[in-house]
Amino acid sequence: MNSANCNNMPGIIRVMWLKAENVAPHVMEKFVAGIPVALGSEGNELKLVDTGQASSLITSENNGLTDKATLEFKTTSPVPMEEDVVWAAMDASEQWWLIGARERNFPIVEVNRTSGTPGGDPAVTSVKVTHAAKIAIIPVSL
């Protein structure tokens, strides 16, 4: 997602993770070259508690651009922490976005678990995924 696409990404309604090894190689280079990128592997969808958010921040560093994508959501599903994974998120306009790639560096995942309330609210896991790359978030199809 570049700055022109920021307004085209209304709330995140679906999130899934995939093992990085199951993603096609060099997806960022393919996207830059204008080649459509598709995820060839089924992901592991997480149950969202509410609508998530995604953003992209582009900065100029050492005469080059760096894109930092952030995906935040709450879930009741287990979140992988000990595997090299990439993340796919669908926005409310049903466009899928890929955060991460088969190649290193992989997205960083921060997890905050909270207990439910005595009134019956479920225990939830707040997840923050960040990824920095030349292009950190890429539109994909399934």
ABEGO torsion letter per residue (X at the ends): XBAAAAAABBBBABBBBBBAAABBBGAAAAAAAGBBBBBABBBBBBBBABBBBBBBBBBBBGGBBBBBBBBBBBBABBBBAABBBBBBBBBAAGBBBBBEBABOBBBBBBBBBBBBBAAGBBBBBBBBBBBBBABABBBBBX
